[in-house]
């Protein structure tokens, strides 16, 4: 047997082979290739990048350090003699239908074994007893692969894992542009691109969670790749903790992409007979451009990573009281907000921060998950029953992973917070991070939160997390295992999520972290939607939602209409524009409904009715990005959603600043049925220079070739003002 494996589904091919020295390497990843052939010729021999080991292969699946491959390593293991040199050689392999799960870690899954095939190859280092299992899953009918790594200590002495990357790909050329999603609070997941250059280029988080700073997603695209065509390789880590994604371009023009838990903040003691499972990396390869890549991620993450009854269910339209009241509310005020919301057609009322302990500001009570009877004399039970009697569902906010110094929980268990004994604690938002590496903390939280969730008709939970982790020292771990604290904490978070979602399968969970600070695939496995950003300004949201959509499905973006002037930017945008942006997400409102004018109430009623009429198309249709806020002067953004049968679509065009005497503009559409005729209507129902020319019936071929037409005369443009948005609803008609 020539020890070569070819995973293909007609959409892509992955070919792995065992090299002459016994190591495992990548021969091909990309376009689908014919089966039954050898692809060994693709790996150059005698490669000059290695020291003294001419003949060593260029492409390694699990590169290690210290033996001549000077590129970044995927696996660094400290051994009893202090060295990190390993000789990983093929030992055995297995191929099976289906996809095994990863135990404590979230991962993509199949509903039927026929949906995927998994190859596992064991590599062993005889001297240390280390066995590495490389697992590759190929999904049928999806241009996607999942890759994970498991290491096991079959030796007699403890080993120390310093670096365990989930993915390491040796790509034969460096002719790529690296795309990633960077930001901070209030401007999460902005698209950043850089052409690969010699050396290392990386993104990472050492903040204890995936973070708003760098999302655990990267893509490599060719210079000529666009939204609609061209080669792209996307990689995402199914993990919510510290991560690293790095590309190294070495002097001979190859590129190594590695992705996994951030090695700077990680080490793990691997005792004899113990094993360690690294998180899963998901890869998408396509030559259909960034749009096809995103579609593959949306489909896989939306349908085979997200779980539970809400996965495929239309999400309710909610009103959240946070920006409406902040901490200043009582039962009557909340019921008043909910009553108006009900009259406007809203379906779910969400009570945000401030209902528990004695929390009138963000300086106390986290951890005390019992109701504040000063504000809610009838408890959560009383309030939630009043809300449900109105005909709304009821949802509640929690922040389980945190504790305030001013809290009963901290007074009882000061050692449950992360801190280094004898050193000052770094406070952030006047709160501390609970150490979920301690099983008793997870047990405690499960106990109090299950009591809360059972205390009334709660059908939605917003799970927040509002600070980064510092002093990551766990009282549950001995000194030599402190490098495990971050990862064990995340495993504790996952354990708590798993227990609560299993105990309350009907609750819709939305994750949150000071806005979109933990908007990652790991969270998606438990909470099918995530609050995308505390920045609810419609214009800022264009960039945030565009960037998020590179990897995450529209149904996962929590998106709300808020009051103006916007609380984050001070900007005043039209109510219709705020809705036209938030429609492209899990839609809701975040304002005091009682403060809306009569005209605004009428407008909201219309928005809610419009969204309900098209909700499944918005949430689960195929997203096609048309005009990027990150290109040119960023003044225009456009995207659309198309139904699976291509008979319905909604196109959105947004303009930031109005320009005098505008140019003639065309917006070619994509993804329609070329042979269909579409009747076009607009929302809001205005007849003006933007909409007028487009409320006609046109062919899909014409709309894709020539696009919507915008020919605004100079005397007409002033009426549009700044920050306008128009939606175009396309319905195929039978001829
Ligand atoms: C941060 C979240 O992103 C907000 O939506 C809100 O829930 C606050 N925390 C409450 O403290």
Boltz pocket constraint, residues with backbone or C-beta under 6 A from the ligand:
constraints:
  - pocket:
      binder: B
      contacts: [[A, 322], [A, 352], [A, 353], [A, 397], [A, 464], [A, 466], [A, 512], [A, 513], [A, 514], [A, 515], [A, 516], [A, 531], [A, 533], [A, 534]]
      max_distance: 6.0
